[in-house]
Amino acid sequence: NNAKRRRHHTILICNLNQRTMLASIARRPACTLLKRGQTLHRSLSTASSIETLTTSRSLETLFNPTEDHLALRSMLRTFVEREVEPQAHEYNKTETFNVPLFRKLGTADPEGLGILGLTVPEKFGGTGLIDAAAVALVHEELSYADPAFCLSYLAHSLLFVNNLAVNGTDEQRARFLPEACAGSKIGGMCMSEPGAGTDVLGMKTTAVFDENLNGFVLNGTKMWITNGTLTGEGTGDIFLVYARTGKNKMDITQFVVEKGMEGFSLGQKIEDKLGMRASNTAELVFENVLVPADTHVIGNVNGAILCMMRNLEIERVGLAAMAIGIARRCIDDMKQYALERSAFQSRDLYAFGQIQRHIAKSYAEYMAGKCYVYGVANSLDLLTHGNGLDADGVKLYSAPMAKCVADRAIQVMGGNGYVGEYVVERMWRDAKLLEIGGGTNESHHKNMCRDLRTMGSNKLD
């Protein structure tokens, strides 16, 4: 246990106040990150690029395409080591969401990182890194220590913030995004319902326009909503809600619904989940909620399918990157355990072929997934859509891979791997959600085969 604790504190910490430095880097425009990123990277160089295995320069460029990305990754690794890792086990046990820590990801906290609005232009309070590779690396780094905390980040930063930044008007961006980027308001997105998950077009929630009130009257129930409640008492702060607004199956519209709107309430906090226990999940109820037509309708009426498709791609890349973070953590813990544990008069567990198989296969599969995720992320334009084949593909590969790697880590550690102190059992439980949320494995099969079929006889590149 002492060796395990020592390993968790081996990252070199700069002599100056690191959190203050990280916050200043995060809030700088992307173009100014270069010089500070070089300085920060040098300060961490004795930790072998923050304890990573040496990779070829081409792969390093794939994972960190610019110095800006390198600075962002370095900043996050230090923050995760110091702030996220120490709290993860306790919040998992109590099934509670660490709201104060979450707010440190924004700009309202004086020492905040400024990544809640990562993909939002600076004039609306964001960081201005409109970049899928940056999105991927943030989700990878946060998930290395606490996938549940990262899931709440994804729901806020991608499902609410990025969605609104891409699909809203400038007036709506100026109205809703600054507080969300600051972290003073925490949001999410409402799509799934008790009777409609993967079958999203089967949703029953309706919004009927009332000409006299100049607004839409919203009725229905949404289920499995991340950040649906922050404390278990009352709703989260702000949400993008999909509802049916016409007779045709594609007639769906997206609305902003805010905490305190009359008729908007918490149905229940979902308790006793298998994994992602430190991320609150809720049922939300809408009973004659009046949504102003002039300010709270995002995109065109009956046109939210386009908004949905645009955002699903980056959501799936984010979820796949979470799987990469889970796998990397499990491999790190597995190989360290194998090095420290001896058995049958051997120096360590690396002497046994069964253990070699678990570690080697896990590393190869992890690297394959990481290359796929960052290869797709580096070419993904957040302002367009039509990249569904590989957005589905990275998640279809990476989610089961992470679960399998976590399973192998438990197997290598034996009884120790089965208990919470050794983290990998939590990673195993958290990884399962990635095969369900944001699109089930089966939905990815369907989507990808549809896209491949439309290629006809055309050859793959």
Kinemage of the C-alpha trace (Angstrom):
@kinemage 1
@onewidth
@group {chain A} dominant
@subgroup {mainchain}
@vectorlist {calphas} color= white
{ca asn a 1} P 0.000 0.000 0.000
{ca asn a 2} L 2.865 2.385 0.768
{ca ala a 3} L 4.328 1.745 -2.683
{ca lys a 4} L 0.924 2.373 -4.222
{ca arg a 5} L 0.555 5.671 -2.389
{ca arg a 6} L 4.088 6.743 -3.328
{ca arg a 7} L 3.321 6.063 -6.974
{ca his a 8} L 0.306 8.335 -6.796
{ca his a 9} L 2.535 11.254 -5.798
{ca thr a 10} L 5.456 10.942 -8.184
{ca ile a 11} L 4.556 13.780 -10.537
{ca leu a 12} L 6.970 16.647 -10.160
{ca ile a 13} L 5.218 19.758 -8.772
{ca cys a 14} L 6.576 23.161 -9.714
{ca asn a 15} L 7.817 25.341 -6.848
{ca leu a 16} L 5.450 28.168 -7.736
{ca asn a 17} L 1.734 27.947 -7.021
{ca gln a 18} L 0.823 25.382 -9.666
{ca arg a 19} L -2.930 25.850 -9.560
{ca thr a 20} L -2.630 29.574 -10.135
{ca met a 21} L -0.360 28.925 -13.101
{ca leu a 22} L -2.717 26.312 -14.534
{ca ala a 23} L -5.669 28.642 -14.266
{ca ser a 24} L -3.832 31.430 -16.069
{ca ile a 25} L -2.812 29.075 -18.880
{ca ala a 26} L -6.336 27.759 -19.298
{ca arg a 27} L -7.819 31.211 -19.601
{ca arg a 28} L -5.314 32.423 -22.170
{ca pro a 29} L -6.311 32.455 -25.839
{ca ala a 30} L -5.154 29.363 -27.721
{ca cys a 31} L -2.519 31.347 -29.605
{ca thr a 32} L -0.733 32.272 -26.337
{ca leu a 33} L -0.585 28.734 -24.982
{ca leu a 34} L 2.475 27.844 -27.019
{ca lys a 35} L 5.128 29.624 -24.986
{ca arg a 36} L 3.690 28.731 -21.592
{ca gly a 37} L 3.153 25.141 -22.758
{ca gln a 38} L 6.860 24.842 -23.535
{ca thr a 39} L 7.778 26.193 -20.102
{ca leu a 40} L 5.352 23.918 -18.291
{ca his a 41} L 6.495 20.885 -20.276
{ca arg a 42} L 10.132 21.549 -19.335
{ca ser a 43} L 9.172 21.797 -15.667
{ca leu a 44} L 7.656 18.335 -15.828
{ca ser a 45} L 10.283 16.750 -18.040
{ca thr a 46} L 12.032 14.874 -15.238
{ca ala a 47} L 8.831 12.907 -14.747
{ca ser a 48} L 9.372 11.469 -18.274
{ca ser a 49} L 6.604 13.515 -19.842
{ca ile a 50} L 4.422 12.839 -16.812
{ca glu a 51} L 5.097 9.132 -16.444
{ca thr a 52} L 4.026 8.048 -19.911
{ca leu a 53} L 5.719 5.359 -21.939
{ca thr a 54} L 7.982 6.692 -24.644
{ca thr a 55} L 6.216 6.697 -28.014
{ca ser a 56} L 7.396 7.609 -31.475
{ca arg a 57} L 7.273 11.247 -32.482
{ca ser a 58} L 4.539 10.536 -35.015
{ca leu a 59} L 2.291 9.109 -32.308
{ca glu a 60} L 3.150 11.931 -29.918
{ca thr a 61} L 2.068 14.369 -32.620
{ca leu a 62} L -1.133 12.401 -33.116
{ca phe a 63} L -2.022 12.599 -29.420
{ca asn a 64} L -0.762 16.177 -28.926
{ca pro a 65} L -1.003 17.783 -32.383
{ca thr a 66} L 0.204 21.215 -31.234
{ca glu a 67} L 2.031 22.777 -28.296
{ca asp a 68} L -1.355 24.122 -27.216
{ca his a 69} L -2.602 20.570 -26.750
{ca leu a 70} L 0.570 19.615 -24.909
{ca ala a 71} L 0.136 22.520 -22.501
{ca leu a 72} L -3.503 21.598 -21.949
{ca arg a 73} L -2.639 17.963 -21.255
{ca ser a 74} L 0.176 18.915 -18.862
{ca met a 75} L -2.116 21.287 -17.006
{ca leu a 76} L -4.805 18.649 -16.659
{ca arg a 77} L -2.487 15.892 -15.465
{ca thr a 78} L -1.308 18.036 -12.598
{ca phe a 79} L -4.849 19.108 -11.703
{ca val a 80} L -6.125 15.526 -11.841
{ca glu a 81} L -3.252 14.302 -9.657
{ca arg a 82} L -3.781 16.977 -7.032
{ca glu a 83} L -7.543 17.557 -7.065
{ca val a 84} L -9.490 14.764 -8.793
{ca glu a 85} L -7.688 11.595 -7.690
{ca pro a 86} L -7.896 12.195 -3.906
{ca gln a 87} L -11.685 12.615 -3.864
{ca ala a 88} L -12.773 9.951 -6.369
{ca his a 89} L -13.125 6.959 -4.040
{ca glu a 90} L -15.171 8.766 -1.386
{ca tyr a 91} L -17.650 10.355 -3.788
{ca asn a 92} L -18.100 7.004 -5.512
{ca lys a 93} L -18.934 5.368 -2.169
{ca thr a 94} L -21.461 8.039 -1.182
{ca glu a 95} L -22.986 8.380 -4.683
{ca thr a 96} L -22.636 12.147 -4.553
{ca phe a 97} L -21.464 14.736 -7.072
{ca asn a 98} L -18.531 16.946 -6.072
{ca val a 99} L -20.028 20.277 -7.073
{ca pro a 100} L -17.279 22.492 -5.561
{ca leu a 101} L -14.595 20.602 -7.496
{ca phe a 102} L -16.659 20.766 -10.673
{ca arg a 103} L -16.869 24.542 -10.390
{ca lys a 104} L -13.057 24.637 -10.354
{ca leu a 105} L -13.193 23.557 -13.990
{ca gly a 106} L -14.819 26.893 -14.837
{ca thr a 107} L -13.767 30.504 -14.531
{ca ala a 108} L -15.938 31.668 -11.619
{ca asp a 109} L -13.462 30.125 -9.170
{ca pro a 110} L -10.370 32.371 -8.985
{ca glu a 111} L -8.189 29.277 -9.414
{ca gly a 112} L -10.444 27.616 -11.991
{ca leu a 113} L -9.105 25.915 -15.097
{ca gly a 114} L -11.497 27.506 -17.590
{ca ile a 115} L -12.363 24.297 -19.492
{ca leu a 116} L -16.144 24.219 -19.005
{ca gly a 117} L -16.394 26.314 -22.152
{ca leu a 118} L -13.510 24.653 -23.957
{ca thr a 119} L -15.140 24.852 -27.411
{ca val a 120} L -16.879 28.202 -26.885
{ca pro a 121} L -15.566 31.426 -28.468
{ca glu a 122} L -13.929 33.741 -25.954
{ca lys a 123} L -16.488 36.502 -26.472
{ca phe a 124} L -19.111 34.213 -24.907
{ca gly a 125} L -16.932 33.293 -21.933
{ca gly a 126} L -15.188 30.236 -23.372
{ca thr a 127} L -11.617 29.137 -23.936
{ca gly a 128} L -11.874 29.222 -27.732
{ca leu a 129} L -10.299 25.803 -28.442
{ca ile a 130} L -12.904 24.776 -31.017
{ca asp a 131} L -11.039 21.571 -31.520
{ca ala a 132} L -12.104 17.921 -31.181
{ca ala a 133} L -8.586 16.790 -30.241
{ca ala a 134} L -8.674 19.130 -27.238
{ca val a 135} L -12.061 17.692 -26.299
{ca ala a 136} L -10.666 14.152 -26.505
{ca leu a 137} L -7.609 14.802 -24.358
{ca val a 138} L -9.618 16.545 -21.612
{ca his a 139} L -11.965 13.563 -21.361
{ca glu a 140} L -9.064 11.116 -21.415
{ca glu a 141} L -7.204 12.900 -18.625
{ca leu a 142} L -10.208 13.372 -16.312
{ca ser a 143} L -11.299 9.761 -16.759
{ca tyr a 144} L -7.874 8.487 -15.773
{ca ala a 145} L -8.810 9.258 -12.157
{ca asp a 146} L -12.597 9.618 -12.051
{ca pro a 147} L -14.767 8.659 -15.054
{ca ala a 148} L -17.946 9.615 -13.189
{ca phe a 149} L -16.709 13.145 -12.587
{ca cys a 150} L -15.756 13.274 -16.267
{ca leu a 151} L -19.231 12.100 -17.298
{ca ser a 152} L -20.749 15.105 -15.531
{ca tyr a 153} L -18.205 17.270 -17.327
{ca leu a 154} L -19.206 15.738 -20.682
{ca ala a 155} L -22.920 16.328 -20.047
{ca his a 156} L -22.250 19.958 -19.210
{ca ser a 157} L -19.486 20.895 -21.657
{ca leu a 158} L -20.598 18.897 -24.712
{ca leu a 159} L -24.286 18.057 -24.377
{ca phe a 160} L -25.242 21.524 -23.164
{ca val a 161} L -22.467 24.055 -23.752
{ca asn a 162} L -21.073 22.880 -27.103
{ca asn a 163} L -24.540 22.084 -28.427
{ca leu a 164} L -25.757 25.590 -27.676
{ca ala a 165} L -22.541 27.188 -28.936
{ca val a 166} L -22.938 25.451 -32.305
{ca asn a 167} L -26.709 25.638 -32.745
{ca gly a 168} L -27.779 28.791 -30.905
{ca thr a 169} L -27.914 32.401 -32.075
{ca asp a 170} L -25.420 34.999 -30.874
{ca glu a 171} L -28.112 36.415 -28.608
{ca gln a 172} L -28.694 32.993 -27.050
{ca arg a 173} L -24.978 32.350 -26.695
{ca ala a 174} L -24.534 35.671 -24.918
{ca arg a 175} L -27.517 34.976 -22.684
{ca phe a 176} L -26.805 31.399 -21.580
{ca leu a 177} L -23.156 30.530 -22.128
{ca pro a 178} L -21.153 32.888 -19.852
{ca glu a 179} L -22.607 31.435 -16.630
{ca ala a 180} L -22.241 27.890 -17.964
{ca cys a 181} L -18.603 28.505 -18.895
{ca ala a 182} L -17.966 30.093 -15.526
{ca gly a 183} L -19.451 27.119 -13.697
{ca ser a 184} L -21.978 29.192 -11.785
{ca lys a 185} L -24.658 27.192 -13.607
{ca ile a 186} L -24.355 23.458 -14.299
{ca gly a 187} L -26.332 21.986 -17.153
{ca gly a 188} L -27.116 18.953 -19.230
{ca met a 189} L -29.267 17.634 -22.048
{ca cys a 190} L -32.623 15.830 -21.994
{ca met a 191} L -33.252 13.324 -24.772
{ca ser a 192} L -33.965 9.837 -23.355
{ca glu a 193} L -37.344 8.999 -21.857
{ca pro a 194} L -38.711 6.086 -19.798
{ca gly a 195} L -39.929 4.462 -23.016
{ca ala a 196} L -37.476 5.868 -25.561
{ca gly a 197} L -33.708 5.502 -25.324
{ca thr a 198} L -31.922 4.383 -28.469
{ca asp a 199} L -35.266 4.813 -30.238
{ca val a 200} L -34.971 8.578 -29.904
{ca leu a 201} L -37.680 9.287 -32.485
{ca gly a 202} L -40.079 7.402 -30.243
{ca met a 203} L -40.018 10.233 -27.694
{ca lys a 204} L -43.410 11.273 -26.287
{ca thr a 205} L -42.535 14.629 -24.725
{ca thr a 206} L -44.441 17.364 -26.556
{ca ala a 207} L -44.188 21.124 -26.927
{ca val a 208} L -47.288 22.883 -28.253
{ca phe a 209} L -47.099 26.487 -29.396
{ca asp a 210} L -49.481 28.892 -27.634
{ca glu a 211} L -49.896 32.011 -29.743
{ca asn a 212} L -51.434 34.011 -26.904
{ca leu a 213} L -48.498 33.308 -24.624
{ca asn a 214} L -45.896 33.448 -27.426
{ca gly a 215} L -44.343 30.304 -26.125
{ca phe a 216} L -44.326 26.510 -26.194
{ca val a 217} L -46.075 24.494 -23.496
{ca leu a 218} L -43.851 21.531 -22.665
{ca asn a 219} L -45.166 18.237 -21.229
{ca gly a 220} L -43.415 14.938 -20.653
{ca thr a 221} L -40.770 13.051 -18.697
{ca lys a 222} L -37.066 12.636 -19.402
{ca met a 223} L -35.004 9.814 -17.952
{ca trp a 224} L -31.320 9.031 -17.270
{ca ile a 225} L -30.380 12.721 -17.267
{ca thr a 226} L -26.798 13.381 -16.168
{ca asn a 227} L -26.633 16.478 -13.932
{ca gly a 228} L -30.445 16.257 -13.697
{ca thr a 229} L -29.968 16.981 -10.006
{ca leu a 230} L -26.848 18.318 -8.326
{ca thr a 231} L -27.630 17.443 -4.720
{ca gly a 232} L -30.570 15.045 -4.896
{ca glu a 233} L -32.905 17.902 -3.940
{ca gly a 234} L -34.337 19.780 -6.913
{ca thr a 235} L -33.253 19.979 -10.541
{ca gly a 236} L -29.946 20.968 -12.074
{ca asp a 237} L -29.579 24.537 -13.293
{ca ile a 238} L -30.177 24.533 -17.051
{ca phe a 239} L -30.905 22.011 -19.810
{ca leu a 240} L -31.383 21.569 -23.518
{ca val a 241} L -34.597 19.572 -23.932
{ca tyr a 242} L -35.756 17.757 -27.068
{ca ala a 243} L -39.511 17.579 -27.619
{ca arg a 244} L -41.970 16.662 -30.362
{ca thr a 245} L -43.488 19.728 -31.996
{ca gly a 246} L -45.280 18.317 -35.053
{ca lys a 247} L -47.069 15.298 -36.497
{ca asn a 248} L -44.168 13.930 -38.528
{ca lys a 249} L -41.660 11.686 -36.755
{ca met a 250} L -38.815 14.108 -37.540
{ca asp a 251} L -40.669 17.135 -36.117
{ca ile a 252} L -38.521 17.630 -33.035
{ca thr a 253} L -37.377 20.937 -31.548
{ca gln a 254} L -34.749 21.824 -28.961
{ca phe a 255} L -35.508 24.149 -26.033
{ca val a 256} L -33.647 25.714 -23.128
{ca val a 257} L -35.342 24.941 -19.814
{ca glu a 258} L -34.060 26.590 -16.651
{ca lys a 259} L -34.325 25.654 -13.001
{ca gly a 260} L -37.273 27.382 -11.379
{ca met a 261} L -39.524 27.448 -14.435
{ca glu a 262} L -43.045 26.671 -13.274
{ca gly a 263} L -43.924 23.022 -13.822
{ca phe a 264} L -40.301 21.852 -14.147
{ca ser a 265} L -39.359 19.452 -11.351
{ca leu a 266} L -37.192 16.547 -10.230
{ca gly a 267} L -38.962 13.230 -10.547
{ca gln a 268} L -36.296 11.188 -8.777
{ca lys a 269} L -32.572 10.810 -8.373
{ca ile a 270} L -31.532 7.425 -9.776
{ca glu a 271} L -29.790 5.539 -6.953
{ca asp a 272} L -27.741 2.341 -6.690
{ca lys a 273} L -26.198 2.415 -10.174
{ca leu a 274} L -23.583 -0.155 -11.166
{ca gly a 275} L -21.060 2.546 -12.052
{ca met a 276} L -20.606 6.280 -12.599
{ca arg a 277} L -21.872 6.623 -9.058
{ca ala a 278} L -20.269 10.031 -8.455
{ca ser a 279} L -22.236 11.503 -11.357
{ca asn a 280} L -25.856 12.246 -10.499
{ca thr a 281} L -28.530 10.815 -12.779
{ca ala a 282} L -32.164 11.839 -12.611
{ca glu a 283} L -35.674 11.686 -13.976
{ca leu a 284} L -37.000 15.140 -14.860
{ca val a 285} L -40.671 16.050 -15.192
{ca phe a 286} L -42.245 18.788 -17.346
{ca glu a 287} L -45.845 19.720 -16.557
{ca asn a 288} L -47.166 22.597 -18.651
{ca val a 289} L -43.782 24.325 -18.628
{ca leu a 290} L -44.018 27.557 -20.635
{ca val a 291} L -40.900 28.049 -22.752
{ca pro a 292} L -40.562 31.528 -24.345
{ca ala a 293} L -40.504 31.252 -28.138
{ca asp a 294} L -38.298 34.285 -28.760
{ca thr a 295} L -35.384 33.350 -26.519
{ca his a 296} L -35.488 29.658 -25.556
{ca val a 297} L -35.925 27.811 -28.867
{ca ile a 298} L -32.543 26.562 -30.130
{ca gly a 299} L -32.328 26.166 -33.904
{ca asn a 300} L -35.354 25.930 -36.158
{ca val a 301} L -38.720 24.666 -35.010
{ca asn a 302} L -39.013 21.004 -36.145
{ca gly a 303} L -35.310 21.110 -37.054
{ca ala a 304} L -33.570 19.687 -33.985
{ca ile a 305} L -32.555 16.436 -35.662
{ca leu a 306} L -29.735 18.375 -37.324
{ca cys a 307} L -28.676 19.792 -33.919
{ca met a 308} L -28.781 16.272 -32.530
{ca met a 309} L -26.648 14.775 -35.291
{ca arg a 310} L -24.033 17.524 -35.056
{ca asn a 311} L -23.585 17.006 -31.344
{ca leu a 312} L -23.763 13.206 -31.275
{ca glu a 313} L -20.481 12.991 -33.183
{ca ile a 314} L -18.401 14.937 -30.682
{ca glu a 315} L -20.253 13.301 -27.776
{ca arg a 316} L -19.203 9.867 -29.034
{ca val a 317} L -15.609 10.979 -29.503
{ca gly a 318} L -15.673 12.294 -25.926
{ca leu a 319} L -17.061 9.019 -24.595
{ca ala a 320} L -14.472 7.042 -26.571
{ca ala a 321} L -11.736 9.243 -25.099
{ca met a 322} L -13.095 8.466 -21.637
{ca ala a 323} L -12.577 4.788 -22.458
{ca ile a 324} L -8.962 5.555 -23.379
{ca gly a 325} L -8.428 7.205 -19.999
{ca ile a 326} L -9.943 4.217 -18.197
{ca ala a 327} L -7.775 1.753 -20.129
{ca arg a 328} L -4.591 3.762 -19.533
{ca arg a 329} L -5.245 3.883 -15.783
{ca cys a 330} L -5.929 0.148 -15.615
{ca ile a 331} L -2.751 -0.679 -17.548
{ca asp a 332} L -0.669 1.609 -15.342
{ca asp a 333} L -2.050 -0.010 -12.181
{ca met a 334} L -1.848 -3.525 -13.596
{ca lys a 335} L 1.780 -3.283 -14.663
{ca gln a 336} L 2.788 -1.609 -11.410
{ca tyr a 337} L 1.102 -4.330 -9.384
{ca ala a 338} L 2.775 -7.031 -11.493
{ca leu a 339} L 6.126 -5.389 -10.803
{ca glu a 340} L 5.629 -5.189 -7.023
{ca arg a 341} L 3.989 -8.559 -6.388
{ca ser a 342} L 5.972 -11.799 -6.239
{ca ala a 343} L 4.657 -15.372 -6.313
{ca phe a 344} L 6.063 -18.929 -6.452
{ca gln a 345} L 9.621 -17.706 -5.725
{ca ser a 346} L 9.549 -15.419 -8.796
{ca arg a 347} L 10.856 -11.871 -8.597
{ca asp a 348} L 7.550 -10.461 -9.876
{ca leu a 349} L 4.448 -11.433 -11.844
{ca tyr a 350} L 6.056 -10.587 -15.182
{ca ala a 351} L 7.635 -14.044 -15.023
{ca phe a 352} L 4.304 -15.711 -15.805
{ca gly a 353} L 2.979 -16.090 -19.335
{ca gln a 354} L -0.623 -15.677 -18.249
{ca ile a 355} L 0.178 -12.263 -16.777
{ca gln a 356} L 2.282 -11.304 -19.809
{ca arg a 357} L -0.720 -12.024 -22.017
{ca his a 358} L -3.044 -9.781 -19.970
{ca ile a 359} L -0.614 -6.848 -19.919
{ca ala a 360} L 0.610 -7.082 -23.504
{ca lys a 361} L -2.842 -7.504 -25.079
{ca ser a 362} L -4.190 -4.653 -22.974
{ca tyr a 363} L -1.441 -2.292 -24.070
{ca ala a 364} L -1.813 -3.174 -27.769
{ca glu a 365} L -5.581 -2.745 -27.684
{ca tyr a 366} L -5.298 0.506 -25.745
{ca met a 367} L -2.839 1.950 -28.262
{ca ala a 368} L -5.022 0.856 -31.191
{ca gly a 369} L -8.005 2.587 -29.628
{ca lys a 370} L -6.065 5.719 -28.753
{ca cys a 371} L -4.746 6.043 -32.308
{ca tyr a 372} L -8.263 5.599 -33.699
{ca val a 373} L -9.764 8.164 -31.301
{ca tyr a 374} L -7.154 10.854 -31.928
{ca gly a 375} L -7.017 10.116 -35.648
{ca val a 376} L -10.749 10.838 -35.861
{ca ala a 377} L -10.625 13.772 -33.441
{ca asn a 378} L -7.841 15.511 -35.358
{ca ser a 379} L -9.954 15.548 -38.512
{ca leu a 380} L -13.357 16.281 -36.969
{ca asp a 381} L -14.915 19.689 -37.625
{ca leu a 382} L -17.181 20.583 -34.697
{ca leu a 383} L -19.259 22.900 -36.863
{ca thr a 384} L -20.282 20.238 -39.393
{ca his a 385} L -21.826 16.789 -39.420
{ca gly a 386} L -21.521 13.735 -41.616
{ca asn a 387} L -18.671 12.023 -39.752
{ca gly a 388} L -20.924 9.443 -38.109
{ca leu a 389} L -19.209 6.311 -39.387
{ca asp a 390} L -16.012 6.857 -37.421
{ca ala a 391} L -17.653 8.718 -34.547
{ca asp a 392} L -19.655 5.536 -34.029
{ca gly a 393} L -16.585 3.433 -34.746
{ca val a 394} L -14.276 4.919 -32.131
{ca lys a 395} L -16.848 4.409 -29.404
{ca leu a 396} L -17.804 0.925 -30.605
{ca tyr a 397} L -14.158 -0.153 -30.371
{ca ser a 398} L -12.997 1.794 -27.334
{ca ala a 399} L -15.832 1.164 -24.880
{ca pro a 400} L -15.613 -2.675 -24.880
{ca met a 401} L -11.833 -2.396 -25.010
{ca ala a 402} L -11.768 -0.350 -21.787
{ca lys a 403} L -14.095 -2.777 -20.030
{ca cys a 404} L -11.942 -5.713 -21.143
{ca val a 405} L -8.709 -4.042 -20.024
{ca ala a 406} L -10.261 -3.267 -16.636
{ca asp a 407} L -11.363 -6.880 -16.361
{ca arg a 408} L -7.825 -8.067 -17.078
{ca ala a 409} L -6.451 -5.672 -14.465
{ca ile a 410} L -8.778 -7.168 -11.858
{ca gln a 411} L -7.648 -10.638 -12.895
{ca val a 412} L -3.961 -9.748 -12.568
{ca met a 413} L -4.525 -8.256 -9.103
{ca gly a 414} L -6.730 -11.110 -7.899
{ca gly a 415} L -8.535 -10.341 -4.646
{ca asn a 416} L -6.916 -6.914 -4.411
{ca gly a 417} L -8.374 -5.984 -7.783
{ca tyr a 418} L -11.823 -6.817 -6.489
{ca val a 419} L -11.839 -4.122 -3.795
{ca gly a 420} L -12.197 -0.365 -4.062
{ca glu a 421} L -8.768 0.577 -2.710
{ca tyr a 422} L -7.143 -0.613 -5.925
{ca val a 423} L -9.362 1.509 -8.240
{ca val a 424} L -9.603 -0.943 -11.139
{ca glu a 425} L -12.902 -2.413 -9.908
{ca arg a 426} L -14.415 1.083 -10.093
{ca met a 427} L -12.969 1.548 -13.566
{ca trp a 428} L -14.548 -1.765 -14.621
{ca arg a 429} L -17.955 -0.682 -13.332
{ca asp a 430} L -17.692 2.770 -14.884
{ca ala a 431} L -16.581 1.384 -18.254
{ca lys a 432} L -19.835 -0.532 -18.726
{ca leu a 433} L -21.816 2.689 -19.082
{ca leu a 434} L -19.797 3.573 -22.186
{ca glu a 435} L -21.368 0.589 -23.994
{ca ile a 436} L -24.831 2.051 -23.300
{ca gly a 437} L -24.802 5.843 -22.942
{ca gly a 438} L -24.455 8.066 -25.987
{ca gly a 439} L -25.530 5.150 -28.181
{ca thr a 440} L -25.535 1.453 -27.390
{ca asn a 441} L -23.082 -0.901 -29.066
{ca glu a 442} L -26.014 -2.248 -31.063
{ca ser a 443} L -26.959 1.208 -32.331
{ca his a 444} L -23.379 1.700 -33.520
{ca his a 445} L -23.571 -1.616 -35.402
{ca lys a 446} L -26.737 -0.431 -37.121
{ca asn a 447} L -25.451 3.044 -37.930
{ca met a 448} L -22.107 1.878 -39.248
{ca cys a 449} L -23.558 -0.837 -41.449
{ca arg a 450} L -26.035 1.674 -42.857
{ca asp a 451} L -23.183 4.009 -43.767
{ca leu a 452} L -20.998 1.230 -45.149
{ca arg a 453} L -23.870 -0.086 -47.234
{ca thr a 454} L -24.344 3.309 -48.862
{ca met a 455} L -20.726 3.138 -50.042
{ca gly a 456} L -21.754 0.341 -52.376
{ca ser a 457} L -18.780 -1.098 -54.252
{ca asn a 458} L -16.498 1.830 -53.421
{ca lys a 459} L -13.241 0.683 -51.870
{ca leu a 460} L -12.036 1.801 -48.460
{ca asp a 461} L -9.007 4.096 -48.401
